[in-house]
Amino acid sequence: MAEVINLPMLPVARQHVVGLSVLAGLGTTCIALRLYGRHFTIGYGWDDLLIVIAWMFSMSLVAEAGFLGTIGCGYDLFPTSPHYATLLNNLTVFMQVILSFQLLYMMALTFVKLSVLVFYQRIFVSPGMKKLVYATIGLIIVWCISHSLAMLFICHPTAFWWDQTIPGGYCLNQIPIYISLIITNIFTDIVIMLLPMLTIWELKMKTTEKLALTAAFSLGIASIAIAVWRLVTVFQVDLAQNITGSLELAVFLCTLETVLALLCVNIPLLRPLYRRFILRQWSSKIDELSNRYATNGDESGGPSRAAEMELDNYSKSRGFEHSTYVEETHLDGDSGSERKLNPYNKGNQTDIVVKTEWTVNRE
């Protein structure tokens, strides 16, 4: 095998890689903040481990997308092209990376989906919902294995995928597999997005709060839109005559779908960290207000009587809190960390607790 010869990255490929890198950075930040927030709230769970694994696969996809851009992705594989000889030289490695890329794509999507489903399993305690979640987990695993094996063994032998000089080797038509993958991917995304909706709209809470929760769980629409775009463009891929030139958009969309999935899954779970930050800001404002009262006191520097009477209506330890929020609570099984989430786990079991709190205090 000849040594790979690098080609200048085409402007469109460079723009795609830059955009993917920015989104990958945002996704990485969201995961880091999610884990940081979990550390101070309910603790870590299997869903956190699964999303970290999905992140590793997604970052590998971004790296491979960049590498493909340097070895000919986007360049037309035509005999009249001035880079034709270089593209032929790089074609073996190009095809090997494409096969690896497809498998990484499957793994990234699978672990994102599993992370969401395991999260559902933690927060929903009704037997019917748990059965639906477990059934969907089984569906996702079967979906991943079946399509991964189809990609891996579409050519016989597998090495014929990148070395078509092997005597007696052949490849089946790959486009139907891609179509099947995309359609089933869209279907499973819709199922995962709809699973929590029934429970949300049965909650006794304001319609605006239900809409906010629905919007949070519906961020996956972005990934679904990308998958639909891929379905439209898959027929433009010319695997027989111009694979290097026709795959650039497909590589970009696959990678974009996975990094967007990371963002869509993690953004709603940043709420505990956001709440922690907001409470600190309120506490700081109350401290400032208390100091202003103190400066208006008597000559000894103590607070004025009016300030003392107002502040004495509250408890002695300083602080300020106001929150209206929805939290996970009281799970069965081994998810003991969930019990830390809300101390009000007595009485009837509920899937989600909606609670409003006011606390103002000082030392």
N, C-alpha and C positions, 0 to 999 in steps of 0.2 A: 504494500500500500504506500502510495506516494505521500510525501509530507504535505500537510494542509497549507495552502497559500491564502493569506488574508486578503480580503478585498475591502475597499472603502465602504463604510456603511452608507446606504442610500439615505437621502434626507428624510423620506417618509419613515423608514425603519428607525432612524435616529430619533425622530419625534416620538414614535411609539415607545421606544425604550426609555426615553426620558420621562414620558407620562407614566409608564408602568413603574418606573423607579420611584417617582413621587408618591403614587398610590401605595406602593409597597412600603414606603417609609411611614405613611399615615397608618397603614394597617398594622405595622410593627408597633407604632406608638399606641394605638388603641389596645392591642393585646397587652402591652406592658402596663398600661393604665388599668386595664381590666384585672390583671393579676395583682396589681398593687391595691386596688379597691377590694378585691376578694380577701386579701390578707387581713384587712381591718373589719371585714363584715362576716360573711358566712364561712370563710375558709375555702380551701381549694377542693375541687371535685374532679371526677373523670372527664367532665366536659371541658375543663381547663386544659388537661393533658391532651385531649383530642384536638383542641384548637391550636395548641402549640405544634403538634405534629402536622396539622394542615398548613400552618404557617411555614414550616420547613419545606414542605413540598412546593408551596407557592413561591417561596423565594428561589428555589431551584428552577422553577419555571421561568422566572424573570431572568435569571442568569443564563439559562439556555436560549431564551429569546434574544438576548444580547449577543450571545456567541453565534447563533445562526445568522444574525445580521452581518457578522464579519466574515462569514465563509460563503456568502452568496445568496442568502434569503432576500428575495425581491428582485434579483437579476433574472432576466429571461434566459432560459436555456435553449437558445436558438443557435444554429450553426453560424448565422450571420453576426452574432453578438461578438464584440471584441474580447469579451471575457469568457468565451465558450470553452476554451482549453482549460482555463483555471477552474471553471465550474465543474467540468468533467473530472478534473483532478480531485476536487473536494467532495464529489458526489457521494462517495462511500461513507465518509464521516458525516456528511449532511444527513443521509438516510438513517444512520445509526442514532444520531441525535434526535431526529424526528420520532423514531420509535420510542426512545427514552422519554421524549417530551410527552407523547400520548399517554404513556403509563403514569408519568408524574401528574399529568392533568387529572387522570382518573382518581389517583390517590388523594390529591388535594381536595377535589370536590367531595369525595366520599367522606373524608375526615371532617370537613366542614359540616356536612349534613349530619353525621353521627354526633358531632359535638352539640348541635342544636337539639337533636332528639334526646340525648342523654340529659341535657338541661331540662327539657320537658319532663322527663321521667323524674327528675328531682322535685319539680315544683307542682306537678299535678298528681294528686293522690287518689283520685277516683279510680276504681278498678277498670271501668270502661275505657277511660283515657289511657291508663297504663297499657292495656291490651293493644289499643291502637298504636301507641308509641312503639311497643315491642314489635308489632307486626311491620311497622314502617322501617324499623331498624333492620329486620330480616330482609325486607325488600331491597333496602339500600345495599346490604352486603351481597345479595345475589346479583343485583345490578352491576356492582363493581367487578365482581369475579367474572361474570359472564362476558362483559365487554372487554375486560383486560385480557382474558384468554383469547377472545376473538381477534383483538389487535395483535397479540403476540404470535398467534398461529395462523394468521391470514395468508401467510406465505409458507410454502413447504419446499425445502426446509426453511426455518426462520431466517437463516443467513441470506436466503434469496432476496429478502427485503432490501438489503444493501449491496448484494453481490449477484447480479443477474447473469453472471457468466457460469454459475453452477449448473452442470448438466442435469436435465430433468426437473429443474426447479420451476415452480409456478406460484402465482399469487391470485387469489380470488378478487372479485370486484369489491373495493373498500368503501365506496360511496354509500351503499346501503347500510353498512355498519355505522358509519358516521351519522347518517340520518336517524337510525335507531337510537344511537347514543344521545343525540341532541333532544329528540322527542321525549324519550324516557327521562332524561335529565330535567326537562321542563315540567313534566308530569310530577316527578318526585318533589321538585321545588314547590310546586303549587300545593301538594299534599302537606308538606312540612309547614308551609305558611298558613294553611287553613286550620291545622290541628288545634291551636289554642283559641281560635276565634269564638267557638261556642261557649267555652268557659268564661272568656272575657265578658261576653254580652249577657251572661247570667249573673254577673256580679252586681251587688247592690251599691252602685256608685253613680256619680253624675255621668251624663251622656258624653260630655266633653272629655272626661277622664277615660271613658271607654274608647273614644275616638283616638285619644293620645296613645293608649296601649295598642290599639289596632294598628295605628301608623307605625309604632315601634316594631311590631312583629311583621309588618308588611314591607320593610326595607328590602327584603329579598326580591322585590319586583325588579330592582335594578339588574340583578343577575339574570333573572328570567328574560328581561329585554335583550340583554347581550346574547343569550342563548338563541332567542328568536332571530336575531341578526345573523348569527352563525348559520342557522338553518337556511336562511335566504341565500347566503354567500357560499354554502358548501358546494353548490352545483357549478361554481366558477373555478373550482380547483381542477387543474389539469394534471393528474398524476402520471399520465403516460408521456406527454410531450414537453411539459413545462412546469415541473414540480417546484423548482426553485423560485420561479417567477410568480406562481399562483398561490403559494402557501403563506406569503408574508402577512396578509390580512388575517388568515385563519390562526396563525401563531399569535398575533396580537390579540385577537378576540378571546382565544382560549385563556391566555394569561390574564387579560383584563377581567374576565369572568371570575377567576379565582381570587384575585386581589380585591375585587369589589365584594365578593362573598365574605371575605375576612372583615371588611369594613361594616357591611350590613349586619353581620352576626354580633360584632363586638360593640358597636356604638350604643345599642340599647342597654348593654350591661355596664356602661360607665356611670349609670345613675348613682350608685352608692358613693363613688368618689366625688361626683358633682355635689351631692348632698352634703358630704363632709366638708367640702370647700365652702359652700354657701353658709353653713352653720358657723364656720370660723369667721366669715365676713360679718355676719350678724353679731357674733360675740364681740368682735372688735368694735363695732359701732356702739354696742351697749356700754363697753368699757369707756369709750370716748364720751358718751353721754353722762356716765357716772362721774367722770373727771370734771365735766363742766359743772355739775351740781356741786362738786366739792369746792370749786373755785369761788362759788357764790355763797359760801358758808360764812361762819363767824371768823373773828380775827385769829383764832387758833388754827385755822386752816381746815377745820372739820366741815362736814356738809351742813347746809342750812336745815332748819327744822322741817321746812316744807319738803325738802329733798329726802330727809330721813323718814318722814311719815310715808312718802310715796314708796320709797325703796323697801321700807319695813313691811309692806304688804306682801312681799315675796319671801321666798326661802333665803337662807343665809349664804349659800354658796353661789358664787357669781356665774352667770352664763345666760344665754338666751337661745331659745329654740322655737321654731315653728315649722311643722312639716305636715304635708298631706301626701301619703305615699302608699304604694302597693308593694307588698313583700311576699316572698315565699315563706311558708311555715309548715312545720309538723309533717315530716315525711316518714314513710314507713321504711323498713329495711335498714341498711347499713349507712345511710347518709346522715350520720350523726351531726355533721357540721351544720346541716340545715337548721337544727334545733337552736343553734346559737343566733340565728337570724332574727328571731322575734321572741321575746320572753313571754308574750301573751299566747301561749300555746295550749291553754286549758280550755275545757268545754268541748263543743262540737268541733270535729276536724273540718278544716276548710283548706281549699287549695291555695287561695290567695287572701291575704289580710289587707284591708284598706283601713288606715288609721290616721287620725289627725291629732297632733300634739302641740301644746303651747307650754313653754317653760321659760320663766324669767327669774333669775336669782343672782345673788351676789354674796361675797364674803364680808 
